[in-house]
Amino acid sequence: MDRTAVNRERQPSPRLFLLDGGGEKTALDQKQVIIGAEIEAYSIALSDYTIGRRTSRPRPGVSERGERFTRDTSIGSEYNSKPFTTTREALFLLKSGLRKYLRDLYRGETDDDERLVPLLVGGWTNRSAGTHLHISLAEQALNDDDVRALAEHIHDQIPLLLAISANSPVWDRRMTRFQSNRVLKGGDSYFAPLERGDVSTRDLQELRFSPGRKLKPPTLELRFLDSNLPEFVVASMVIVKAIVLRWLSNKGPVNVLDGEEYLRAREQAATKGMRTKLPWKGEWKPARTVLDRFLWEHRDELLAMDVPKEVWDTFKLLKRGYNGSRMVTEAIHAAKREHAQTWQRRFAKRYSEGLELLLNGNTIFDFAEAVHVPLPAIDNVWLGRAGATFYE
């Protein structure tokens, strides 16, 4: 039987399993933490399925209040979401926002040069497309002290976030053996690493404090994530939101890294993605184990978030070693096996078809089937630790 069909047959309702910690549980509200996303994208021209850096915009008048479709001077297109207060809202609105780029779905004639589909990968030419997350708080404005304290918590989990979000196996139109060329080739230039607790007000650092302006609150900006499919963006967002909720509860970081350990883990995550080893409390463990440990340590925060099933499925795929970069790699290999000389157009055609399915409300398994990537079964994948699971 087809593995993707099996995955779709069984869809249990996700439930976080909490052990009694022996103390009172702090009431957590995910709406305390507001996150917005900026996603840069290459473009696929539907007229000939070529990939480039042309700017795409939706039809006039279809954007919602709070979202923007802009031109990125380096990549081409950039989508700025409205701020999200819940993870369900984030997944729904990211998909509905990115869907507006698909002009063929709307009434009216579309010129060939406007029939552009976003390619949500971190690298294709020798430029790097990224996803930036902006963090703010609902009931207070972030100040310098807040941002530095929060940055200490986030800093230690950046290697895990890089492994989850890696999605640039292509660089200068060539396949490489790396998961995030964007980090390895452009990190020092565009989002240089900082020491633990450091935050910059300059653009070209991995953590940036934006003091805000009249219509925008102060935010902490995370600049190191690759451009990616909405499911992987929201999975990263869940990790970040869990960290911020833990910080708001005055709990300490769960996994403190020293400087040398951090830099090594950052490079390993960019090189091998979810198939690498990362440090956890002094020991180097498989990334899938570190993901499990993180989810378990943040189980109270995750319960407060009411994470959608599609995102739990994404975490299960990550535990099986599949991030966006591995899916792109296998999709390209499938296209090359059929015809090596035209693999880029074949890949682009399948990707555009798969993305339309995904943004129309289908699952990441439907996207994978469209790009000819057989995903592994996830029904028996547990998240958390032995003896406890996030599912009943």
Beta strands, then each sheet from edge to edge (+ up, - down):
strand 1: 33-45
strand 2: 50-52
strand 3: 68-72
strand 4: 76-80
strand 5: 116-119
strand 6: 130-137
strand 7: 170-171
strand 8: 174-175
strand 9: 207-210
strand 10: 219-226
strand 11: 277-280
strand 12: 283-286
strand 13: 384-385
strand 14: 388-389
sheet 1: 2+ 1- 4+ 3-
sheet 2: 2+ 1- 5+
sheet 3: 2+ 1- 6+ 10- 9+
sheet 4: 7+ 8-
sheet 5: 11+ 12-
sheet 6: 13+ 14-
end
